[in-house]
């Protein structure tokens, strides 16, 4: 019976992986075909605002990113199969077991951290190629190899300082808290995420970027007037040196309570007029006033609760391990296997997540139109589409799966209606 269940789960996993991989390849092919078909004609609603050359650049940029993403996805599928059914995870568990206590926390941490290091090493060439080939080819990359390596070192250090203690706590809770360990792990995970949300603007973000007070007094007064109209209080207005790494522009809110900050990329300030910046900020204010951040955080916590419950049921099932090519059962192997295969079984829920995100973007646009200027927001978006080489025409199904923001044509049409 055990072998039958394990074999059934193996075939179920392979069938799901095949379906997901095939769907992603099909969606990518649709997107490339759509971009090429519409490459030589600017959508009518943008014909007077965006030159054909800029539209063609955006299409080519999207195709280049899509091709790299496909290769990265196939590499990820290969690594998943090698680690699971290929036996690499089992070999790593056995290898660490010969050096360390086979079932202890230290063994579990060594196994998980070695898997993380392996997957990070596989991702590293893609990150470098994306920055120094794809982004550079289209004129966006401003990062030097030295800065790239410095960021990598900082990210590794921050991940170790924050992640290793959390991992040790999770493994300890799994070992000590009995059958309902997953509830305690969820509480720890939730508290950790809330702590990061509070600490990020003050302690983490400054490790990677320089934040300076907004010195443009006229713009600062305009922003403060908008904040007063919207009943919003912030601890400060800051400019981030995003131009060190990229020419892409953005603005965002960070922090909660008294630690709320408004951050502008220096590239955004250099490109947009004051009225356009005000409209973009009003859009970001819309996210805050409509409680989008907290809604997404609560959704994340609810999803993590459900997933940890599922893991709590699977961790006791022999067929879960054997069906994925692992015989060294334990908390660490269960965690690795679960988080490796979970995206396979949740991929087809992605359109729901994207739809929810696009709904929030429409609501934020509506808020901006009510508290600033819809025409100014349209002008700002058109500039940002052009500057960031964002495609104006995307395949409908590809967009439904992947786009967190509404299609450009639909978004502009709503704002101008």
N, C-alpha and C positions, 0 to 999 in steps of 0.2 A: 504493500500500500504506500509505504514511504517513497520507494523508487518511482511509483506511478505518479504520485503528487509532485515530486521533484521534476520529473520529465515534463509533466503537464505545464508546470510553471516556466520551465526553460523555453518550451515552445510558445507559450503565451508572451513571454518577454521578447523573444525573437520576432514574433508576429507584430507586436506593438512597435518594436524598434524599426522594423521594415516599413510599417505603415507611416510612422512619423518621418523617417528619412525620405521615403518616396514622396510624401506630401511636401516636405520642405524643398526638395529638388524641383517638384512640379511648380510650386509657388514661385521659386526663383526663376525658372524658365519663363513663366508667364510675365513676371516683372520685367525681365530683360527684353522680351519680345514687345511688351507694351511701350517701354522706354524708347526702343529703337523705332517703333512705328510712329511715335509722336515726337521724335527728336527734332524734326525739321519744321515744326509749326508751334509757335507759342500759343497757349490757350487763349481764346478771344478775350476773356476778362483781364488778361495780363498783357495783351498785345501792345498797348501804348506805354507800358511801364517797364517791361523787361525785354532787353534786346535778344534777338535770336541766338547770338553767340553765347550769352549767359545761360539761356535755356538749354542749349546743346551741351555746355559745360556741366550743367547740373545733371543731365541725362548720363553723360559719360562718367561723372563722379559716382552716381548711384550704381551704375553697372560695375565699375571697378570695386566699389565697396562690397557689392553683392557677390562678385566672383571670389574675393578674398574670404568673405563670410562662408561661402560654400565649402571652400577648401578647409577652413577652420572647423566647420561642422563635421565634415567627413573624417578629419583627424580626431575629433572628439568621439565620434562613433567607434573608430578603430581602437582608441584608448579604452573606451568603455568595454568593448568585447575582450580586449587583451586582459584587462584587470579582472573581469568577471569570469566568463566562460573559458577564457584563455588561461586562467590559473595564476596570473601574476599576483593578485591580491592574496591568494592562498599561500603562494611561495613567500611573499613578504611577511605574512603572519607567522609562518613556520620559521623563517629566518630570524625575525626578532624574538621568537619564542626560545631559540637556542641561546640567545644572549641575555634575555631578561625573563622575569617571571611571566609565564605564558598567559596568565589571566589577570594580571594586575593592572593598575592604573598607568604605571610607567610604560608597560608593554603596549597598552592601548594608545597612549599618547604618541609613542614612537611610530606605531603603525599609521595612525591618522596623519601625523605630520609628514611622514615620508610620502604618503599618497598625495597630500597637498603640494609638497615640493615637486613631485613628478609631474603633476598636472600643470603646475605653474611653469615648469621648464618647457613643457609642450606649448603653452600659450605664449611664451616669451618671444619666439621668432615672429609670430603673427603680430604681436604688439609693435615690435620694431619695424616690421615691413609696413604696417598700417601708417606709422608715423613718418618714416623716412622714405617711403616709396609712394604710397597712395596719397597721403595728405600733402607730401612735398610736390608731387606731380601736379596737383591742382592748386598749389600756391597757398596752402593753409598751414603747413608745419613751420614752426619757428623754434622748435626744440632742438637743442644740440645733443650729440651723443653723451656728453658729460652730464647734462641735465637729466636725460633719460635714465642714466645709471644712478644718478643721485636720487631721483624719484623712486626708482626700484628699491634702492637701499632703505629709504625712509618708509616706503610702504611695507617692506619686509619687517622692519623694526617695529613699526606701529602694530602690525598684525601679530607679531610675536608678543609684544607687551600686553596687548588686549586679549588676543585669542588664546594663548597658552593657558593662562589662569582660568578662563571660561571653560576651555576644554577639560582641564583637570576637574573643575567643579562638576561638569556634566557627567563625566565618567564616575566620579564619586557618588553622585546622586543616583545614577543608574545601578550602582552596586549596593547602596545602603538603604534605599527608600522602598524596597519591596515591589510589589506588583504594580503599584500606582506611581512608580518613579517618574513617568512621563509628565505627570501634573507638576511635580517639583521642577523638572527640567524646563517646562514651559514657563513657570514663574521666574526662574533664573534668566531664561532667554529674553523674556519681556522686560525685566528690570535692566538687563544689559543694554537692550536697544534704546530704552528711555534714557539711560545714562549717556549713551553715545550721542543721542539727539541733543542733549544739553551740553555735552562737552565739546562737540565738533567745532562750533564757531570760535570758541575761545582757545582751545588747546590743540586741536588737530589740524584744522584748515591753515593756520599760520605756519605750520611746518612746511607747507608746499607752496604757498603764495604770500605775497606781501599785500596787506590791507591798509590803505591810507584813507583818512577822512576826505570826504568830497569837498574839494576846494572851490568849485564853481558856485559862488554865493547866489547868483541869480537862479541857477538850477536848483540849488539846495532850498531856496525859499519857495520855489514852485512845488518842489516835492513835499515840503512841510505843509503847504496849503492843501495839497491833495490829501495828505495823511489826516489833517484836521477835518476835512470834509467827510472823510470815511471813518472817522473815529478810531484811528489806528495810532498806536504809540510804538516807537522804535528806539532802541538804545543808541543808534547812530546810523549815519549814511556813509558807506565805505566804497572805495574803488579798488578792485582787484587787478593785479597785473597779469591778466589772462594772456596778454600779447607775448609773454615769455615763451609760451608753448604753442599757441595757435592764434590764427586771425579770426576764428569764430567768436561771435559776441553773444552775451546773455545778461540777464539780471535775475536775482532771486532773493527770497527771504530765507533766513536761517535762524535757528534758536527758538526758544519759547519763553513766555513770560517777560520778565524784565531784560532778558538777554537777547531779545529779538533784534536782528540786524537787517538792514537793506544793503545788498551788495550789487554793484554795477561792474561789469567787465570794462576795462579801459577801452577795449575795441568797440564796445557798444556806444560809449560816450563819444568816441571819435567819429562815429558814422551817423548817428541820429541827431535830429534837431530837438531842442528842449521839449516842444509840444509832443513829439513822437516818443521821447523818453518817458514823459508823464503818462502817455497812453499805455506804454508797455508796463510801467510800474502799476498802473491801475489794474491791468490784467493780473499781475502777480498778487495784488491786493485782493482781487476777486477770489483767488484760490484760498487766501487766508479767511476772508469774511464768509465764504461758503463752507468753511471747515473741511476743505478737501484734504489737507495734510492729515488731520486727525482721522478722517474717514478711511484714508488709505492705511494709516497706522493700525487702526482697529481691525480693518480687513486682514492685514498681515498677521496680527495677533490671533485672529479667529482661524485663519488658514493654518498657522503653525500649530495651534491647539489640535486641530483635526488631524494634521499629518503626524504629530507626535503620538496621538492616540492610535493611529494606524500602525506606526512603528512599534508601539507597545504590544499590539497583537501579533505582529510578525516576528518579533524578536524571540518568541518561544516556539516558533515553527521550524522544524528541521528542514522541510522542503524549501523554505525561503533561502536558506544558505546553500543547500545542495543544488537547487535549481539554478543558482547563479555561479556555480563552480567553486564554492567555498565550503570547507568542512571544519575550519577552525572557528567554532561558534563563540560569540561573546559580544559585549557591548560595542567594542570598537569596530569589529567587522560588520555588525548590524548597522551601525551609523554610516559607515562608508558605503555599504551596499545600498542602503535606502536612499541616500542622497545622490548616489550615482544613477540609480534607475528611476527615481521619482519623476524627473523631467520627461521621461519617455511616456509615463502613464498620465501625465497632466498636460501634455502639449496641446491637446484639442480643446482645452479650456481657455487657451490663450486669447481667442477672439473676444471672450467675455471680459477679460481684463482690459484689453485694448478699447473695447466699447465703453467701459466704465471710465477709462481715462479720457477718451474723447468727449464724453458727456461733461466731464469737469472742465475741459478746455472751452467748450461752448458756453458754459455757465460763467467762466471767468471773462470771456469776451463780452458777454452781455453786461456783466458788472462794469467792465471798462467803458463800454459804450454809454452807460448811464452816468458814470462819475467822471469821465474825461471826454475824449472825442473819438467817436468811431472812425471818421475819416483819417485822423492822425494815426490811429492804430493800424488802419489799412496801409497807410504809407510806410509806417514802420515795418510791418510784416513784409511788404513787398521788398523793401531794402534788405531785410534779413534773409528772405528767401534767396535773393540774388547774391548777397555777400557770402552766405553759407552754402551756396550751390545746392539748395534744397529743391528736389524735383517738384515740378508743378503738376505733373500727370503721373499717377501711380495706378497700377492694376488694382481693380476693386477688391479681389480676394486677398491679394498680397497685403493690401492696406488693412483689411479687416483683421488679419492675423497679427501684424507687426506694428502698425502705426499708432503711437500713443496720442498723436495730435491729429485733428481732422485734416482731410485733404485740402490743399491750398485753395482750390477753386471753390469748394463748399464753404470753407471758412470765410473767405472774402465775400462770397455771395450773401452769407448771413449778415455780415457786418454792414454791407452796403444796402441791404433790403430796407 
